[in-house]
Amino acid sequence: MPDPSPFAVPTRFDGASDRVAVVIPGVGYSPARPLLHFARSVLLQHGWTVQELWWQIPDGFSQFTVDDRISWVGRQVTEAIDAEAGACRLLVGKSLGSLACDIAADRDIPAAWLTPILTNGHVAAALQRATESTLLVGGSADKLWDSRIAASLPHDVLEVPSADHGLELADDAAGSVGVLREVISRLDSFIGSLSR
């Protein structure tokens, strides 16, 4: 269970190697939710050790400035990466977690960003300068996704038609399961490419 404190609590799943992937949640999208749960499963199948961050959003977070949110996420993610003493070689983040795009860019860490907040200038600029392998996954019906920005970036992009910020299709449960399958398949290929 997540700690009630406003700071990240790591949960570790050991794979067969010293390659560590840090999984970063969204505001209300914990590592137990489908996209991140299956991302962990794929990582373990590829022999990665997985560190999941579980965080409790601080009281008053909705009143935080954008810079305060970036700083808060940055502290949590930096602490998790530093705890791995150089073994962190991949970030997998959802939504709010994408505010750590600059950390991936600055530290040359490959990343998979599920529904990154492309409407945020900080995120878009960090993705523009990221040189390591990067996967971006978003839905065309997500107000925080920008198709034009995604297409302009030098990264692997999967845009799901009509998918919302949860990468689900409105009023289409079976279709949403199909989207989950497509996203996890793409993530599997991306993670596999990092092992080569």
C-alpha positions as CSV (number, residue, x, y, z in Angstrom):
1,M,0.0,0.0,0.0
2,P,1.2,3.5,-0.7
3,D,2.6,5.5,2.3
4,P,0.3,8.3,3.4
5,S,3.2,10.8,3.3
6,P,3.4,13.1,0.3
7,F,6.7,11.5,-0.8
8,A,7.4,8.6,-3.1
9,V,7.6,5.1,-1.6
10,P,9.5,2.7,-3.9
11,T,8.3,-0.9,-4.4
12,R,10.9,-3.2,-5.9
13,F,10.5,-6.2,-8.2
14,D,13.7,-7.9,-8.9
15,G,14.5,-9.2,-12.4
16,A,17.5,-11.1,-13.5
17,S,19.9,-8.2,-14.1
18,D,21.2,-5.0,-12.7
19,R,19.3,-3.0,-15.3
20,V,16.7,-1.0,-13.3
21,A,13.6,0.7,-14.7
22,V,11.8,3.3,-12.6
23,V,8.1,3.4,-13.1
24,I,6.6,6.8,-12.4
25,P,2.8,7.2,-11.7
26,G,0.4,9.9,-12.7
27,V,-1.7,12.1,-10.3
28,G,-4.4,9.4,-9.8
29,Y,-2.9,6.7,-11.9
30,S,-0.9,4.4,-9.6
31,P,1.4,1.5,-10.7
32,A,-1.5,-0.9,-10.0
33,R,-3.5,0.6,-12.9
34,P,-3.5,-1.4,-16.2
35,L,-0.9,0.6,-18.3
36,L,1.7,0.6,-15.6
37,H,0.9,-2.9,-14.2
38,F,1.5,-4.5,-17.6
39,A,4.5,-2.2,-18.2
40,R,6.0,-3.8,-15.1
41,S,5.2,-7.3,-16.4
42,V,6.8,-6.6,-19.7
43,L,9.9,-5.2,-18.0
44,L,10.2,-8.3,-15.8
45,Q,9.8,-10.5,-18.9
46,H,12.8,-8.7,-20.4
47,G,14.9,-9.3,-17.3
48,W,14.7,-5.8,-15.8
49,T,14.5,-5.0,-12.1
50,V,11.6,-2.6,-11.6
51,Q,11.3,0.1,-9.0
52,E,7.7,1.5,-8.8
53,L,7.1,4.9,-7.2
54,W,3.9,5.2,-5.2
55,W,3.2,8.7,-4.1
56,Q,0.5,10.6,-2.2
57,I,-0.2,13.9,-3.9
58,P,0.4,16.7,-1.3
59,D,-2.6,18.6,0.0
60,G,-3.0,21.8,-2.0
61,F,-1.3,20.2,-5.1
62,S,-4.0,21.7,-7.3
63,Q,-2.8,25.2,-6.2
64,F,0.8,24.4,-7.0
65,T,2.3,26.4,-9.8
66,V,3.6,24.5,-12.8
67,D,7.2,25.1,-11.6
68,D,6.3,23.7,-8.1
69,R,4.8,20.6,-9.7
70,I,7.9,20.1,-11.9
71,S,10.1,20.5,-8.8
72,W,8.0,18.1,-6.7
73,V,8.0,15.4,-9.3
74,G,11.7,16.0,-10.0
75,R,12.7,15.5,-6.4
76,Q,10.8,12.1,-6.2
77,V,12.3,10.8,-9.5
78,T,15.8,12.0,-8.8
79,E,15.8,10.3,-5.4
80,A,14.6,7.1,-7.0
81,I,17.3,7.2,-9.7
82,D,20.1,8.1,-7.3
83,A,19.1,5.2,-5.0
84,E,20.0,2.8,-7.8
85,A,23.6,3.9,-7.9
86,G,24.0,4.1,-11.6
87,A,21.8,1.1,-12.5
88,C,18.7,3.0,-13.6
89,R,18.7,2.7,-17.3
90,L,15.0,3.4,-18.1
91,L,12.1,5.5,-17.0
92,V,8.5,4.6,-17.7
93,G,6.1,7.4,-16.7
94,K,2.4,8.2,-16.9
95,S,1.0,11.8,-17.3
96,L,2.3,13.8,-14.3
97,G,5.4,11.6,-14.3
98,S,6.3,13.1,-17.7
99,L,7.3,16.3,-15.8
100,A,10.5,14.3,-15.3
101,C,11.3,14.4,-19.0
102,D,14.1,16.8,-18.3
103,I,15.8,14.4,-16.0
104,A,15.8,11.7,-18.6
105,A,17.2,14.1,-21.2
106,D,19.9,15.5,-18.8
107,R,21.0,12.1,-17.6
108,D,20.8,10.4,-21.0
109,I,18.3,7.8,-19.8
110,P,15.9,6.1,-22.3
111,A,12.2,6.6,-21.5
112,A,8.7,5.5,-22.3
113,W,6.1,8.2,-21.6
114,L,2.5,7.1,-21.5
115,T,0.2,10.2,-22.1
116,P,3.0,12.7,-21.6
117,I,1.7,16.3,-21.0
118,L,2.8,17.6,-24.4
119,T,0.8,20.8,-23.8
120,N,3.4,21.8,-21.2
121,G,6.3,23.7,-22.6
122,H,8.7,22.2,-20.1
123,V,7.8,18.6,-21.2
124,A,7.9,19.5,-24.9
125,A,11.3,21.2,-24.7
126,A,12.8,18.4,-22.7
127,L,11.6,15.8,-25.2
128,Q,13.0,17.9,-28.0
129,R,16.5,17.7,-26.5
130,A,16.3,14.1,-25.4
131,T,18.8,12.0,-27.4
132,E,18.3,8.5,-25.9
133,S,15.6,6.1,-27.2
134,T,12.2,7.5,-26.3
135,L,8.7,6.2,-26.8
136,L,5.7,8.5,-26.6
137,V,2.1,7.1,-26.4
138,G,-1.0,9.3,-26.4
139,G,-4.5,9.5,-27.6
140,S,-6.0,12.0,-30.1
141,A,-8.9,12.8,-27.7
142,D,-6.5,13.6,-24.8
143,K,-6.5,17.4,-24.2
144,L,-3.0,17.1,-22.7
145,W,-1.6,15.5,-25.9
146,D,-0.6,17.6,-28.9
147,S,-0.5,15.6,-32.2
148,R,1.5,18.4,-33.9
149,I,4.2,18.4,-31.2
150,A,4.4,14.6,-31.1
151,A,4.9,14.4,-34.8
152,S,7.7,17.1,-34.6
153,L,9.7,15.1,-32.1
154,P,12.6,12.8,-33.1
155,H,11.1,9.9,-31.1
156,D,9.0,6.7,-31.6
157,V,5.4,7.8,-31.3
158,L,2.2,5.8,-31.0
159,E,-1.0,8.0,-31.3
160,V,-4.2,6.1,-30.6
161,P,-7.2,7.6,-32.5
162,S,-10.0,8.7,-30.2
163,A,-8.3,7.6,-27.0
164,D,-8.5,9.8,-23.9
165,H,-6.0,10.6,-21.2
166,G,-6.4,7.1,-19.7
167,L,-5.8,5.7,-23.2
168,E,-9.4,4.5,-23.2
169,L,-12.2,4.8,-25.8
170,A,-15.4,6.5,-24.6
171,D,-18.3,4.0,-24.2
172,D,-16.2,1.2,-25.7
173,A,-14.9,-1.2,-23.1
174,A,-13.8,-3.9,-25.5
175,G,-12.1,-1.3,-27.7
176,S,-10.3,0.1,-24.7
177,V,-8.9,-3.4,-24.0
178,G,-7.7,-3.5,-27.6
179,V,-6.0,-0.2,-27.1
180,L,-4.3,-1.6,-23.9
181,R,-3.1,-4.6,-26.0
182,E,-1.7,-2.3,-28.7
183,V,0.1,-0.1,-26.2
184,I,1.6,-3.0,-24.3
185,S,2.7,-4.6,-27.5
186,R,4.5,-1.4,-28.6
187,L,6.1,-1.1,-25.2
188,D,7.2,-4.7,-25.4
189,S,8.9,-3.9,-28.8
190,F,10.5,-0.8,-27.4
191,I,11.9,-2.4,-24.3
192,G,13.1,-5.4,-26.4
193,S,15.0,-2.9,-28.6
194,L,16.9,-1.6,-25.6
195,S,18.2,-5.1,-24.8
196,R,19.9,-5.5,-28.2
